[in-house]
Amino acid sequence: GFAVVGVGRFGTAVCRELIRNGVDVLAIDSSERAIEDLRQLEPSIEARVVDSTDEESMREAGVLDMGTVVIGISEPIEASITTTLIAKDTEGSLVQQVIARATSDLHERMLTRVGADRVVFPSRMQGERLGLELVRPNLIERLELDDQTGIDEIKVPEIFVGRSLRELNLRKNYLVNVLAAGPAKCLKVNPPAKYVLEKDHVLVVMGLMEHLQKLPQI
C-alpha cells in the first residue's frame, strides 16, 4: 500500500494521481485544514490528522504498514527528516521504500543519510508524475496530447518479451497503437507486424490514458 505524509500541493497531487489509477492511499498531515481540503477534493480518501514526527502516532495511523511512503513535507526540514527516520528505522516497520521531497541540496543529503530511498525536488518533478510512476514502474516518459489521449514510452513488459507485434495485437487486446519499438537508442518507427520485442527494449504506444494504464507492468 501507499501512504502520503504531508498533503500540500505536492502531496495532494501524488494522492490524486494514485487514486485516479485505482490505488488505495492513506494520507496524513499534522494540519486539520490540509486534511479537510484534501477530503473535499477526494471524499473517498482515507485521510487522518497525525503528527508524523511521533513514532507511536505513525504506527497507530497505519503508515508503518505501507510498502511505499511518500513524504511531501517541505518544512520544517527536521519534520521531514524525523518522519523519514521513523518510517525506515522503527522496529517492525514494513516500509520498503521512502520517497521524500527535498527543498535544497543540503536537505537532500540529510534525507539520504537517514535512509530515504529516493529524493525528489518538486520543481523538477511534479506530484502527479510521481504518482504515475509509482503505479507504472515501467513508464519512461509520458506525453499528454490532451485530457484523454497520451503517448507512453515504456520498458517492454516481461510478458511481451519474445513475442511479435502480430501475436500481441496491442490494438485489439489493449486498444493502443504501437508507434515505435526497439532499443532505446535505436527505435524503429512504425515497426512491422513480425517485429519481435526483446528484453530491455522500449515500446512507444499511443491511446486513451485509461487504456494505456491497463498495459501490463514489468
C-alpha positions, 0 to 999 in steps of 0.5 A: 500500500501507499501512504502520503505524509504531508498533503500540500500541493505536492502531496495532494497531487501524488494522492490524486494521481494514485487514486485516479489509477485505482490505488488505495492511499492513506494520507496524513498531515499534522494540519486539520485544514490540509486534511479537510481540503484534501477530503473535499477534493477526494471524499473517498480518501482515507485521510487522518490528522497525525503528527508524523514526527511521533513514532507511536502516532505513525504506527497507530495511523497505519503508515508503518504498514505501507510498502511505499511512503511518500513524504511531501513535507517541505518544512520544517526540514527536521519534520521531514527528516524525523518522519523519514527516520521513523518510517525506515528505522522503527522496529517492525516497520514494513516500509520498503521504500521512502520517497521524500521531497527535498527543498535544497541540496543540503536537505537532500543529503540529510534525507539520504543519510537517514535512509530515504530511498529516493529524493525528489525536488518538486520543481523538477518533478511534479506530484502527479508524475510521481504518482504515475510512476509509482503505479507504472514502474515501467513508464519512461516518459509520458506525453499528454496530447490532451485530457484523454489521449497520451503517448507512453514510452515504456520498458517492454513488459516481461510478458511481451518479451519474445513475442511479435507485434502480430501475436500481441495485437496491442490494438485489439487486446489493449486498444493502443497503437504501437508507434515505435519499438526497439532499443532505446537508442535505436527505435524503429518507427512504425515497426512491422507486424513480425517485429519481435520485442526483446528484453530491455527494449522500449515500446512507444504506444499511443491511446486513451490514458485509461487504456494505456494504464491497463498495459501490463507492468514489468 
